[in-house]
Amino acid sequence: MSEKYLIFGATGSIGSNLAEQLKSSGHDIHLVARNEEMVSTIANKLGCSFTVADVLEDNFIEKVKADVSEVKGIAYCVGSIDLKPLRMVKEEDFNKCMKLNLYSAVEIIKGYQESLKKNKGSIVLFSTVAAQRGFTNHAIIASAKAAIEGLTVSLAAEFAPNIRVNCIAPSLTNSKIAEPMLKNKVLAEGIAKAHPLKRLGEGKDSASMAKFLISEESSWITGQIIAVDGGRSKLS
């Protein structure tokens, strides 16, 4: 059995684009998502295997490992957009966001650490431009994604030279989780203009970087937080 590239959040804009890009390059992939109808449709289209699992559920990793034992790379393309002023934030908001973005990623990495080590594998995680730039009402998600950035550099040091770990920090991307914000056309246009490149991100933008980082093309890159944000983090 060949080693697979494991994509969590495979029905999202970035995850689904990454699946297409890896598959078109001849890589063996396995998709993981919670929506069975959507993930099965994508898997059937690409001719690959999949697991239906919700990373918020206890022991979800055992379900995935029952289907895939050997991996060459893991892309954790799972995220959320939790926007609230601090006065409205509850501890449970932080707990759910940290579980989704950080704790479950840690469980996945622990579950596949030995396989990744044996196969000289690669891990790609996802942060956000808001972890480094200050945006109103972003306390929950920015805190969770900043933790992902800390995890990235820590694990890159701990796992070297056997496993590479990198992180992509996108700005707002056209996706299902961004729909509540982007359905307001005036707001969407304003956010797009806030980027030096004057547009919102597309799933393929971050997916292309993820494909590079997860594959042997980036064999001398580890411990990096790479912005795919239309220049927003540095130029605006």
N, C-alpha and C positions, 0 to 999 in steps of 0.2 A: 504494500500500500504506500503510495507516494505521500509526502508531507503536504499538507494543505495550508492555504492562507485563510485564516478565520476572520470573518467580518461580522462584528456585532453592530446592531443598528442598521442592518442591511436593506431595510425598506425606506430609509431616509434618503434625502437628496444626495448627501455625500457618500453614504454607504452603498447605495445602488449604483452610483456612477463608478465608484471604486471597483465594485464587482464586475461591471462591464469592462472596465479598462484592464483589470487583471486577467479576466477570462480571454479577452481578445489578444492578449500577449502570450497565451498558452499556459497560464498558471492554473493549478488545481485549487479551487476555492470551495469554502463551505460557509453558508450564510446562517446567521442567527438573528431572529427578530421575534417579537411577541404576537404579531398579527399573522395568523396562519394563511389566510387568503392572499395577502399581499406578498409574503415571502415565498410562498409556493409558486405564485405566478412568475416572480422574478427568477426563481431557481429553474422552473421549467423552461423559461425563455432562454436561459443561459446554459442549460444542461448541466447543472451542478447540484450538490446535495445541500440540505438545510436542516435546521433544528428550530422548532418553535419553543421559545423560552423567554421569560420575563426576568430581566436582571434585578428587579425589585423583589422577586420571590426568593425565599430561603432555599438553599441547595440547588439553585438553578444551574450551577456549573456542573453538577453531577449529570444532569440531563444532557448537556452539551458533550461532556467527556464520554458518555455512553455511545455517542455517534462518531466522535472524532478523538483519536488518541494521540496521533502524531501531527505536529504543526511546524511550519516553517516561519510563519509570521502571524501576528494578531493586530488587527486594527479595531480599536474601540471607538466606533463612530456614533456613540450614544451621547445625547445632550438634552438640555432643557433651557427654557428662557423663563426664569422666575423673576418677575419684576414687581417689586413692592417698595413703598417708602418704609424706612426702618420702623416707624411707629406701628406699622401693621404686621411686621414680621413676627412669627411665632417660632419657638424652638423646633416644632415639627416641620416647619418649612425648610430649615437648615438640615434637619436629619434626613428628610426625603431627598433633598438635592444632593447631599453628600453621599447617600446610598447609591443614587443613580449614577453620579458622575465619578465618584472616587472609590467608595468601598467595593462596589461590584467589579470595577476594573482591577483592583488589588486581588480579589478572589480569583479572577480569571488568570491573572499573571502567576499567582501562586499555583494554580491548578495545572498550568502548562509549563512551569519554569524548567523542569527537567527535560522535557521534550524540546523546548526552545534552546536550551544549553547544548543538547546533543546535536541539534541540527544547525547550530550557529545562526539562530533566528533573529527576528526583528520585531519590535513592538512599536506601534504608532498610537499615540493618545491625542486627545483633542482638548484644547483650552479655548479661550476667547480673547479678542482684543481688549475686552473689559477687565481682564485680569491685570493689565498694565496701565490702561487708560481709565481715568475716573469718569463714570457715567452715572447720572442720577437713577436711583431706584434699583441699582444692580448689586446691592450688598450680598444677596443670597448666592446668585450664580457666579459673581466675580470671586467670592471667597472659595467656592467649591473648585472653580477652574484654576485659581491660583494654587490650590493644593495639588492639583494635577501637575502643574509646572514644577512644583517642588518634588513630587514623586518622580517625575521624569529624570531630573538631574541626579537624584539620589540613587535610583535604580540603574541608571546608566553607569554610574561609578561602581555600584555593587556588582553588576552583572558583567562588566568588561573583563576579558575581551570576548566572551562567548555570546552575549546577547546584546544587540544594540537597542537603545530606547530613545525615541524622539517624540516631539509633540508639535502639533500644528495649531496655531492660534488664528482662526478666521475672524473676520468681521461679519456683519449680518449677511446671511445668505438666503436666497430664494428657497424656501423649504416649507414643509408642513408645519413645523413648530413656530415658524416666523409668520405664518398666515394671519394671525390676529393683529399683528402690527402692520403687515404689508397690504391688508385689504383696504386700508385708508390710503388712497392714492397720493394725497397731498403729503402725508407723513412719509410714505415710501420714497417719494421724489426728493423730499428734504434730506432723508438719510443718505440716499444715493449721492446727492450733491456734496455731502459732508466728506466724501472720500475724494482724494486727489484724482483718482481715475474715473470719478463721476458715474459710477454704477454700483449696484449691489453685487455681491458674490453669487456665483452659480455653483451647484454641487460639483461640477466637473473641475472647477478651479482648485478646491481643496483636495479632491480625489486624485488629481494628477500629482500633487505633491505627496499624498499618502502612498500612491503607487511607487513613486521614486524611493521614498524612505523605507518602505517595507521590503523592497526587493534588493537584489545584490548590486543594483546600480549605485546605491549609496553606501557601499561597504565600508567607507572610512568616515562615516558620519554617525555620531552618537551624542546624546546629552543636549540636543539642541531644541530650542523653542523657536519655531519658524513661523513668522507672520504671513498669512495669505489674506490680506485685508485691504487691498486697493490703496495701500499707502497710508491708511488712517492712523496707524500707531506711531508713525514717525514724521509724517509730513503735514498733518493737520491738527 
